[in-house]
Amino acid sequence: MKKYYKIVDGKIIFANNNSVIDFNGVSIFNPTDEYLLKAGYQEYIEGNEDNHNNEYDAEKLALCREMKTLKQDLADGDYKIIKCFEAFMTDKKLPYDLANLIVERDNMRNRINEIENLLKK
């Protein structure tokens, strides 16, 4: 089930599916995806799922998206580490600059930790 949100006064307001949504004084029950999009809502991609409040800070949402991207980049780059390990174990030339790869991955992990600490506040 898709979720939708829009930004109002710097806050992200979520539309709850299967509930009454008020648009300019008009109550709508079970709004369709098409209606929500026309009403200025956007599809919800990422956020803090543990928070059941329907108002999210736009900055927190941006941090959550950044963290998701960093985690995906780490996962997507795992094959480079594996390829270097395989090459090392078979006495072949490393296909990637391992020192640079390790620094990049450490920087990503450090940023993820920073974001997690910011989101805890």
N, C-alpha and C positions, 0 to 999 in steps of 0.2 A: 504494500500500500504506500503510495507516494505521500510525502509531506510537503507543505508549501509554507513560505514565509514572505514577508515584505518588511522593509525598513521604514519605521515611523519614528521621527524625532531621535535618530541615532540608535534606536533599539530595534532588534529583530523580533517581529511578532509572528507567531506561528498560527496557521489555520489548522484547527483540529478537524480531521475527517470525521464524518458521522455526527457532527454537532452543529449548533446554530452559529452562523457567522454573520456579523452585522456589517454591512457595507452601506455607509451613508444613510443609516436609519432603516435599511431594508433587511429583514431577517431571512436567511436562506438556510434550509435544512438539507444536509447531505449535498453540499455544492460539488459540482463536477470538476474534474481537472481543468477542463476548458474554461469554466466560469472563473475559477481561481486565477488562472493565467490572465484572463481579460481584466480581472479586478486588481491587477498589479502585483500579484504574488509570483514568486519564483519557486522552482522545485528545490527542495531542501536536499543538500548533498552530504554535508558533514556537520557535526556539532557534538556537544557534550551530552551523550545519551543518558548519563546518570542523573542529570538535572531535569526534574519533571516540571519545572516552571516553564511557562509558555513565552517568557521574554528572555532573549539572549542578547548579550552585548555584541555589537558588530565586530569589535576588536577580538573578542574571544572566538567568534566564529572564524575569523581570518587566521587566528593562531591554530585552531583545530585543523583547518584546511592545510596550513603549512606543515603541521606535524604529520598529517596523513600523507602528504606528498613526500616528505623526507623518509618516512617509514617505507613507502613504496619504492623510493629510489634505492634504499638500502637493500630491500628484497630483490629488486631488479638487478642489482650489481653483484649479488652473491655468486653468480656464475663466473665472474671475473676472478674471484678469490679461489674458487674451485679449479678453474683452468690453471691458475698459477701454481696451486698445490699439485695438480696432476703433472704439470711440466717439471716442477722441482723434483717430484718423486721419480720421474723417468729420466732425470738428468738432461732435460731439454731446456731451450731458451724460454724464459718467462714471456708470455704473450702480452703482459701489461707491466707498467712501472709499479711494482708492488709497494715501494715506499710511498709514492704519491697516492696510490689507491688507499693505503691504510690511513694516511693523513686525511683524505677526503671523507672516508667513512667515520673516522673519529670526530671530525667536525660536524658531520650530520648527527651523530649520536649526542654530542654535546648540545647542539641546538635543540634536539628533541627533549633532552633533560631540562633545558632552560624553559621551554614552552610548557612542559608538564608542571614545573614549579610556578610559573606565572598563572596557569589555570587553577592551581590549588588555592590561590589568594582570593 
